[in-house]
Amino acid sequence: PNPNIGYESSTINQGQTPGQQGGFLEQTFVLWGKIKIAHEAALRDVQISEQKLKQAESDLQVQVHSGYFAVLSAKKNFDTNKALAHLTDELYNVLLVQMGVGEVAAYEPKQIAVLAWQARGSLTQAQNRYLAAWKQLAATLGTPTMPLTAVEGQIDMPVPHFEHDQVLAYVLSNHTDVISAQLGVEKARLLARLAEVQPLPDVTVHVAVQKDYTTPPFGAVANVSVALPFPLWNRNQGNIQATRAQLRRAIEDNDRVRNDLTFKAADVFERYDNNRKLLAMYKDHILPSQVQAFRAAVARHTAAGAASISYNDVVTSQQTLATLITSYLGALND
C-alpha cells in the first residue's frame, strides 16, 4: 500500500505553547504473502484473456477457411450450371432447325425450352451464390470492397482423414475453453487462499518527528507506534465461504467444459464422417454410373436417332448428372 505522509500536532497550548509540531510517515506492511497471492490470481486473468485472444484468432481462421471453401464450391457449381445451360440452349436451337424441316414434332422444342429455362434459373442462382460467397469471404478478410477474383486451389482437393478418439484427445488437451477452465480453477484456489489469510493482521508503523515547543531546549522529538488489527469479530468468514464455493464451482465447470466439448466433437465428427463416406460413394459409384448413363444416352441417340431416344431424355440425363455434381460439391464443402 502507498504510505501516508502528513502533518501532526500534539500537546497544543501546553504551558501556553504551540506544543509539538511536525510531520509523520505511516506505512502498512502487508504480510502472509497476501500481495503475492493476489498477484498470482490477477495473472490468471491475464492468461485467461490470452486464451480468449487465441480463441478469437481461431474463430476468424475458421471463418476464413469456411469462406474460402464456399467460394471454391460456388465457383465449381457455377461452371457446372453454365455448361448445362449452354448445352440445353444448343439442343433447343438444333430442335428448332429439325422442326423446320419436319424431323421432329412441334412439342419437342417446347419441352427442351422448359428445361433450358430451368437451367438458366439454376445458373442465375449459382452465379448469385458465387458472388455472395465471395462478398462474405472478402468481408471476413476485412476487405469488403475487394473485387471478385480467382482463388488458388480446387474444391475437390484431398480430404484429410481423422480418427474420433485422436481428435477428441487433442481437443480436450489444447482447446482454449479447457485451458481457460483450468486457469479458472487455479485463480479460484488462489482467491480462496487469499480470503483465508486476509484476516491475519498486517502491521502498520507510524513514525512522527516534531519540534517540541513546550520545554527547553525546544529540540526535536520522535514518536513511533506499531499497530496491527486483532481478528476478533471480523475473520472474513463470509468471503472465505464465498471463495470456497467459487472454487468448487470452477472445478465443476472444468468438467462441464470437457463434457460440452466432447458433445460438440461428437456432433462435428458425425457430420465430417458422414460427408467423407458420402464423397466416397459419389466418386466411386454414383457419379461414374450417371456419367456412363449420360454417355450411353448420347451414343444411342446419335446411332439410332430420335426414334430410339429423344433429345428430352438426353437433356434429362444431363440434368440429373448436374444435380448430382451439385450435391457432390455441397458434400465437399461440408
Secondary structure, 3 states (H helix, E strand, C coil): CCCEEEEEEECCCCCCCCCEEEEEEEEEECCCCHHHHHHHHHHHHHHHHHHHHHHHHHHHHHHHHHHHHHHHHHHHHHHHHHHHHHHHHHHHHHHHHHHHCCCCCCHHHHHHHHHHHHHHHHHHHHHHHHHHHHHHHHHHCCCCCCCCCCCCCCCCCCCCCCCHHHHHHHHHHHCHHHHHHHHHHHHHHHHHHHHHHCCCCCEEEEEEEEEECCCCCCCEEEEEEEECCCCCCCCCHHHHHHHHHHHHHHHHHHHHHHHHHHHHHHHHHHHHHHHHHHHHHHHHHHHHHHHHHHHHHHHHHHHHCCCCCCHHHHHHHHHHHHHHHHHHHHHHHC
